[in-house]
Amino acid sequence: MGEFTNKIDFEVLVMVQNANPNGDPLNGNRPRETYDGYGEISDVCIKRKIRNRLQDMGENIFVQSEERSDDECKSLSDRAKSNEEMQKAQKDKDWDAYAKAACKTWIDVRSFGQVFAFSGKTKKEAVSIGIRGPVSLHSGFSVLPVSIDSMQITKSVDSEEKEDKVARMGMKHKVHSALYVVKGSINHQLAEKTGFSDEDAEKIKEALRTLFVNDSSSARPDGSMEVCRVYWWKHNCPMGQYSSAKVHRLVNVKPKVDDPKTFEDYEIIIDSLPDLELEEIEGI
């Protein structure tokens, strides 16, 4: 595996139309909102989708969705115990080797990091290791405050046989139309520690470009979630010649109309910085 050469910053524009991009389980699964009414997609949600895409691309993933599990492991602990190198390192109490083996095996561990915290029958069998990953993501926020439509629905069939046949009521929520901005970066220093490479960065880029492939559901029908643009900046030195905050401010998104409903209703203005290379990628 090669090395990671220079720092990378990126930004993704996501168009949502009549979908629930990220439901809040503590608020009746309504689309997440900030206190001032802007839509939000959590970084955890985005990482889950990136992991799913990487798994579709044939990569080994440590934190797998239960319905997407491609091995016989029932838990993260079982998955860690199935790795012979990690078990040998645990037996030898060589935690650096344990972390190195985990990063080598799973792309999501060397990308996002991972906390390995497993109990054992004895204190000697317990594991408590934290790995910091180079790929960091902000939560995604909408350009404008979102309008949320709520619809009452009925469940016509019971999961189990019951005497009473009263219709079960529920609610379904969706964002009418909104453009979300997701920001992130890849840190060179942490990439060196986990073994993250330029090849891995290209896989992350492709996962972002195709973020919503194989992601459709009742809350997010096919075509309701779209990656419109990926902006990818590669710095000319390992630490980066500009801060991530300064780079992310280069993208300015403004509505062209009072009530924008499509991506074309927004004006995208890209500023530049000296000696900073930008790759602009169309989403799928």
C-alpha positions in Angstrom: 0.0 0.0 0.0 1.3 3.5 -0.9 1.5 6.6 1.2 -0.7 9.6 1.6 1.2 12.5 0.2 -0.6 15.9 0.8 -3.5 17.2 2.8 -7.0 17.1 1.1 -10.1 19.2 1.7 -13.4 18.4 0.2 -17.0 19.7 0.0 -20.1 17.9 -1.3 -23.4 19.5 -2.5 -26.4 17.2 -1.9 -29.9 18.0 -3.3 -32.9 16.6 -1.4 -36.4 16.5 -2.9 -39.3 14.9 -1.0 -37.2 12.7 1.2 -36.1 12.4 4.8 -32.3 12.6 4.5 -31.6 11.9 8.2 -34.4 11.2 10.7 -34.1 12.2 14.4 -35.2 9.2 16.5 -35.8 11.4 19.5 -38.2 13.6 17.6 -40.6 11.1 15.9 -38.1 10.5 13.1 -38.6 14.0 11.7 -35.8 15.3 9.5 -33.0 16.8 11.6 -33.2 20.5 12.1 -31.1 23.1 13.8 -32.7 25.5 16.3 -33.0 28.2 13.6 -34.7 25.8 11.1 -31.8 24.7 8.8 -31.8 21.1 7.8 -29.0 18.8 9.2 -27.5 15.5 8.2 -25.3 14.1 10.9 -21.6 13.1 10.3 -22.5 9.7 11.6 -25.2 9.3 8.9 -22.7 10.3 6.2 -20.0 8.0 7.4 -22.5 5.1 7.4 -23.3 5.8 3.8 -19.6 6.0 2.9 -19.0 2.7 4.6 -21.8 1.1 2.7 -20.5 2.4 -0.6 -16.9 1.2 0.2 -18.4 -2.2 1.1 -20.2 -2.3 -2.3 -16.8 -1.5 -3.9 -15.4 -4.7 -2.3 -13.6 -3.1 0.6 -13.4 -4.7 4.1 -15.5 -2.8 6.6 -15.3 -3.2 10.4 -18.5 -1.3 11.4 -21.0 -3.0 9.1 -24.8 -2.6 9.2 -26.5 -5.6 10.5 -28.5 -6.1 7.3 -25.3 -5.7 5.2 -23.1 -8.1 7.2 -20.9 -10.1 4.8 -19.3 -12.4 7.4 -20.7 -14.5 10.2 -19.7 -12.1 13.0 -22.6 -11.0 15.2 -20.8 -8.1 16.9 -17.8 -5.9 16.6 -16.1 -8.0 19.3 -16.6 -11.1 17.2 -15.2 -9.4 14.1 -12.1 -8.2 16.0 -11.6 -11.7 17.5 -11.7 -13.2 14.0 -8.5 -11.4 13.1 -5.5 -13.6 13.9 -3.0 -10.8 13.9 -5.0 -8.8 16.4 -5.5 -11.8 18.7 -1.8 -12.5 18.7 -1.1 -8.8 19.5 -3.7 -8.9 22.3 -2.1 -12.0 23.8 1.3 -10.3 23.7 -0.2 -7.0 25.0 1.3 -5.3 22.0 -1.4 -2.7 21.5 0.5 -0.8 18.7 0.5 -4.1 16.7 -3.2 -4.5 17.5 -4.0 -1.1 16.1 -1.8 -1.6 13.1 -3.4 -4.9 12.2 -6.9 -3.3 12.5 -5.9 -0.4 10.2 -4.4 -2.8 7.7 -7.5 -5.0 7.6 -10.4 -2.5 7.5 -10.5 0.7 5.4 -13.1 2.4 7.6 -10.8 2.0 10.7 -7.8 3.6 8.9 -10.1 6.2 7.5 -12.4 7.3 10.4 -10.6 5.7 13.3 -12.3 3.4 15.8 -12.6 2.8 19.5 -11.9 -0.9 20.4 -13.5 -1.3 23.9 -14.3 -5.0 24.6 -14.8 -6.6 28.0 -13.4 -10.0 28.8 -13.8 -12.7 31.4 -10.8 -11.2 33.2 -9.1 -7.8 33.1 -6.3 -9.3 31.1 -8.7 -10.2 28.3 -10.3 -6.8 28.1 -9.4 -4.4 25.3 -9.5 -0.6 25.3 -7.8 1.1 22.4 -8.6 4.3 20.5 -7.5 5.0 17.0 -7.8 8.5 15.5 -8.6 8.5 11.7 -7.5 11.1 9.2 -10.9 11.5 7.4 -13.0 14.0 9.3 -16.5 15.1 8.3 -18.8 17.9 9.4 -22.5 17.5 9.7 -24.2 18.6 6.5 -26.4 21.7 6.7 -29.0 23.1 4.2 -28.3 26.4 2.5 -31.7 27.7 3.5 -34.2 26.8 6.3 -36.1 23.7 5.3 -39.8 23.1 4.9 -40.9 19.8 6.3 -44.1 18.1 5.1 -45.8 15.7 7.5 -48.3 13.1 6.4 -50.4 10.8 8.6 -50.4 7.2 7.5 -52.2 4.0 8.6 -50.8 0.5 9.0 -53.4 -1.8 7.6 -51.7 -5.1 8.6 -50.7 -6.1 12.1 -47.3 -7.8 12.6 -49.0 -10.3 14.9 -52.6 -11.6 15.2 -54.7 -9.4 17.5 -58.3 -9.4 18.6 -58.9 -5.7 18.0 -58.6 -4.5 14.4 -58.2 -0.8 15.0 -56.0 0.8 12.4 -52.6 1.7 13.6 -51.7 5.4 12.9 -48.3 6.8 12.2 -46.6 9.8 10.7 -44.2 10.2 7.7 -42.0 13.3 7.3 -40.0 14.6 4.4 -38.1 17.7 3.3 -39.8 19.3 0.4 -36.7 20.6 -1.3 -33.3 21.7 0.0 -29.6 21.8 -0.9 -27.2 20.5 1.7 -23.5 21.3 2.0 -21.2 18.6 3.5 -17.6 19.5 4.4 -14.6 17.3 5.2 -10.8 16.9 5.2 -8.1 14.3 5.2 -5.2 14.9 7.6 -1.7 13.9 6.6 -0.3 13.3 10.1 -3.1 10.9 11.1 -2.9 9.2 7.7 0.7 8.3 8.4 -0.3 6.7 11.7 -3.2 4.6 10.3 -1.6 3.7 6.9 -4.2 5.6 5.0 -3.0 6.1 1.4 -3.6 8.1 -1.7 -5.4 5.1 -3.1 -7.7 5.1 -0.1 -8.4 8.8 -0.7 -9.5 8.0 -4.3 -11.9 5.4 -2.9 -13.3 7.9 -0.5 -13.8 10.4 -3.3 -15.6 7.7 -5.4 -17.8 6.8 -2.4 -18.8 10.5 -2.0 -19.6 10.8 -5.7 -21.9 7.8 -5.6 -23.1 8.3 -2.0 -26.7 7.4 -2.5 -26.3 4.4 -4.8 -28.1 1.4 -3.2 -29.4 3.7 -0.4 -33.1 3.9 -1.4 -35.8 3.3 1.1 -39.4 4.4 1.9 -38.0 7.6 3.4 -35.5 8.1 0.6 -36.9 6.9 -2.7 -34.6 6.5 -5.7 -33.9 9.9 -7.2 -34.9 11.9 -4.1 -31.3 12.2 -2.9 -28.6 13.4 -5.3 -24.9 14.3 -5.1 -24.7 17.2 -7.4 -21.0 18.3 -7.0 -17.9 17.1 -5.2 -15.2 19.8 -4.8 -11.8 18.2 -4.0 -8.8 20.3 -3.1 -5.3 18.7 -2.9 -2.7 20.9 -1.2 0.9 21.0 -2.4 2.5 20.0 1.0 1.7 17.4 3.7 0.4 19.8 6.3 -1.5 21.9 3.7 -0.7 25.5 2.8 -4.1 26.7 4.0 -6.5 25.9 6.9 -9.5 23.7 6.1 -11.8 26.6 7.3 -10.2 28.9 4.7 -10.6 26.3 1.9 -14.2 25.5 2.8 -15.1 29.2 2.6 -14.2 29.2 -1.1 -17.5 27.7 -2.0 -20.4 30.1 -1.8 -23.9 28.9 -2.6 -26.7 31.4 -3.1 -30.3 31.0 -4.3 -31.2 32.5 -7.6 -35.0 32.6 -6.8 -37.1 33.1 -3.7 -38.2 29.5 -3.5 -35.5 27.3 -5.0 -36.7 23.8 -5.9 -33.9 22.3 -8.0 -30.1 22.5 -8.1 -30.2 24.8 -11.1 -32.1 27.3 -8.9 -28.8 27.9 -6.9 -25.8 29.9 -7.9 -22.4 28.3 -7.1 -19.5 30.7 -6.8 -16.1 29.1 -6.4 -13.2 31.4 -5.3 -9.6 30.3 -5.5 -6.4 30.5 -3.5 -2.8 30.6 -4.9 -1.3 27.2 -5.7 -4.3 25.3 -4.5 -5.6 22.7 -7.0 -9.3 22.1 -7.3 -11.0 19.1 -8.9 -14.7 19.5 -9.6 -16.6 16.3 -9.9 -20.1 15.6 -11.1 -22.2 13.3 -8.9 -23.8 10.2 -10.2 
